[in-house]
Amino acid sequence: MKKVLIVDDAVYMRLSLRDILERNGFEVIGDAVNGIDAINKYKMLIPDIVTMDITMPEMDGVKALQEIKKLDPNAKVVIISAMGQESIVREAIMNGAKGFIIKPFKEEKVIQSLSKI
């Protein structure tokens, strides 16, 4: 069972993702409300996969992705964001994201993307 850390500043989105993942055999071991929180929880929990929003207060998802990859070059981070602009997708992938899911998302898309990792 893959352990997942959910990072999103929206409570509804964290709860929605948790529900989808747990219903499909993933173990959600924690969640974080911004990039700084994500880095700290990554160090503590050492998840198999991180789902990362981009637009968050204090530290955005791309910066958090960069910092997590410095800590663990093998970290597996999937961006889940409403910001589907090509330049942001490209920046996230160039910084090591393993995938990009655009909100609003379908359950099948989330499970399919995370199962490939």
N, C-alpha and C positions, 0 to 999 in steps of 0.2 A: 504494500500500500504506500503510495507516494505521499510524502508530507509536504503541505503547502502553507506558505505565508501569504496572506492577502493584504495588499497595500492599496488603500483608497481613502480619501478624506470623507466620502459620503457613507454614513452609517447604513443606509438602505442598500447600497451597492455591496458593501462588505457582507451584510446578512444574506443578500441574494446569492452572491458567489459561494458563500459557505454552504448554503442549502443545496445548490446545484452540485458542488463538489462532493459533499458528504453523501448525497443521494447516489452518486456514481462511483463510490469506492475510494475516494481520496480522503486523506486525514488532514483536516485543517488544524495546524498546530499553533496558529496565532494570527493576529491581524495588526496592522499599523495604520496610523492616520496621516502620515506624511513621510517624506524621504528620510528625515533624521531618525524618526521612530523606526522606519524600515531597516536602516543600517544597524541600529542597536538590537532589534529583534532578530535580524539575520545572524548576528554574532552569537546571540544567546541560544537560538533555536536550531540553527543549521538545517533549514528546510531543503527538500529535494527540488522544489519549484517555488518561484515567487511570481505572483500576479501583481503587476505594478500599473497604477494609474499614472498619467503624466502631469496633469494640472492639479497641484496640491500646494497648500501653504507651507512656508518655511523652507522646503527643498522640493523641487519638482522631481518627477519620476526618472527623467533622463540623467540628472545629476546623481540621484540615488543609485541608479543602475551602474553608472561609472564607478562610484565608491564601492559598491558591493563587488564589482568585478575586480577592483584592486585588492579587496580582502580575499576573494576566492575567484580566480580566473575561470574556474569550472562552474560557477553559479549559473543556474538556468532560470532566466527571467523572461516572462511573457508580458508584454505591454497590453493592458486592456484600457482603452481610452476612447472618448468621443472625438478626440482630435485626430481625424483621419488624413490630415494634409500630408502629401507625399514627402515633404522635406522632414517632417517630424518622424514619420515612419522610417525613412532612410537613416536619420540620425540615431534612432533607437537601435536599429539593426547594426549600424556601423559600430555602436558602442557595446555590442554583444547580446542584444535581445534575441531570444530564440524564436520569437513570433510576435504577432501584433493582431489583436482582436479589437474591432471597432464597436463601441457602444452605440445604440442598444444591441446587445448580442443575443444570440439564440443558444440555448443550453447545449444543443448538439455541437455547435461550433467551438464552444469552450472545452467540452469534453474531448472532442476530436483533437484540438490543438495541444492540450495538456497531455493527452495519452501518447502522442508522438514523441514526447520528450523523455 
